[in-house]
Amino acid sequence: MSQTMDTQNRPGPVVFTIFGGAGDLTWRKLIPSLFNLHLNRSLPDKFTIFGVDRAALSDETLRKRLREGVRQFSNLGLIKAADWKAFAAHISYQRADLAAAKTYTTENCAGGDVVEFTFSGNKISAGKAEIIQSLSADQSNGATAM
């Protein structure tokens, strides 16, 4: 049985940052679970899934791989193309060596390598490296990234 959150209890805008975004755990468990939550309307309307990994992949290549993971490991059966398209539009990817210090600098991304978020009518643009750098700073200050 499908459960749907009412709009009053739905969370606000969120960015999911997945270190190991091209990995097996993401492919088999995380994305199928997030896709199910999306279909059940348990995710906010405004969300982004930002995968970070060392594999050389484009956003589109990663999305195709993740769709295959949903097809294989979700209990949904057949995935409607329109449902996947709506969900996949929220997925972005950045190649990065997480052990390298240069990963956490703004010089890591080319000028056009930007993620855009629109929350509460405000458009926010940030370089992917800036997001990684910010998350790294939050962790070193004792904050927890989700």
C-alpha positions in Angstrom: 0.0 0.0 0.0 1.3 3.4 -1.0 1.5 6.1 1.6 1.5 9.8 0.7 2.6 12.7 3.0 0.1 15.5 3.3 1.5 18.8 2.2 1.6 20.2 5.7 4.1 17.5 6.8 6.3 17.5 3.8 9.9 18.6 4.3 11.2 21.8 2.9 13.7 22.0 0.0 16.7 19.6 0.4 19.9 18.7 -1.3 21.0 15.1 -0.9 24.8 14.9 -1.4 25.9 11.3 -1.9 29.7 10.7 -1.7 30.1 7.5 -3.7 27.3 8.7 -6.0 28.3 6.2 -8.8 28.8 3.3 -6.4 27.0 0.1 -5.7 25.2 1.3 -2.6 23.8 4.3 -4.5 22.8 2.1 -7.4 21.2 -0.8 -5.4 19.7 1.0 -2.4 19.8 4.8 -2.2 18.4 5.8 -5.6 15.7 3.1 -5.6 14.6 4.2 -2.2 14.6 7.9 -3.1 12.7 7.1 -6.3 10.0 5.3 -4.2 9.8 8.3 -1.9 9.4 10.6 -4.9 6.6 8.5 -6.3 4.9 8.4 -2.9 5.2 12.2 -2.7 7.3 11.9 0.4 10.1 14.1 -0.9 9.8 17.8 -1.1 8.8 19.3 -4.5 12.2 21.0 -4.6 15.1 18.6 -4.1 18.4 17.8 -5.7 20.4 14.6 -5.6 24.1 15.5 -6.0 26.4 12.5 -6.6 30.1 12.8 -6.1 32.5 10.0 -7.1 35.8 9.4 -8.8 34.3 7.7 -11.9 34.4 9.7 -15.2 30.7 9.9 -15.9 28.4 12.5 -17.4 25.1 13.4 -15.6 23.2 11.6 -18.3 25.4 8.4 -18.1 24.9 8.3 -14.4 21.1 8.8 -14.7 21.0 5.8 -17.2 22.9 3.6 -14.8 20.8 4.6 -11.8 17.6 3.9 -13.8 18.8 0.4 -14.4 19.4 0.1 -10.6 15.8 1.2 -9.9 14.6 -1.3 -12.5 16.5 -4.2 -11.0 16.3 -3.4 -7.3 13.1 -1.5 -6.7 9.9 -3.5 -5.8 7.9 -1.3 -8.2 8.0 -3.4 -11.3 7.7 -1.4 -14.5 8.9 2.1 -14.3 7.0 4.7 -16.2 9.2 6.8 -18.4 7.5 10.1 -17.3 8.0 9.2 -13.6 11.7 8.5 -14.2 12.2 11.6 -16.3 10.7 13.8 -13.6 12.9 12.2 -10.9 16.1 12.1 -12.9 15.9 15.8 -13.7 16.9 16.3 -10.0 20.2 14.3 -10.3 23.5 16.0 -10.9 27.0 14.5 -10.8 30.5 15.7 -10.1 33.7 13.7 -10.6 36.1 14.2 -7.7 38.9 12.4 -5.9 37.6 12.7 -2.3 41.1 12.1 -0.9 42.6 15.0 -2.9 42.7 18.4 -1.2 42.2 20.1 -4.6 38.7 18.6 -4.7 37.6 21.0 -2.0 38.6 24.2 -3.9 36.5 26.3 -6.3 39.2 25.8 -9.0 38.1 22.2 -9.3 35.2 23.0 -11.6 35.1 24.8 -14.9 33.1 28.0 -15.0 30.1 26.3 -16.7 30.0 23.4 -14.2 27.2 24.9 -12.1 24.2 23.4 -10.2 21.1 25.6 -10.0 18.5 25.3 -7.3 15.3 27.2 -7.1 13.8 27.4 -3.6 10.9 29.6 -2.6 11.1 31.4 -5.8 14.8 32.3 -5.4 17.3 30.9 -7.9 20.6 29.8 -6.3 23.6 28.9 -8.5 26.7 27.3 -7.1 29.7 25.6 -8.6 29.8 21.9 -7.8 33.2 22.4 -6.2 31.7 25.1 -4.0 29.1 22.8 -2.7 31.7 20.1 -1.9 33.9 22.7 -0.2 30.9 24.0 1.8 30.0 20.4 2.9 33.6 19.8 3.9 33.7 22.9 6.0 30.4 22.0 7.7 31.8 18.6 8.6 35.0 20.0 10.1 32.9 22.4 12.2 31.0 19.5 13.8 27.9 19.8 11.6 26.3 16.7 10.1 25.6 16.5 6.4 22.7 14.3 5.2 
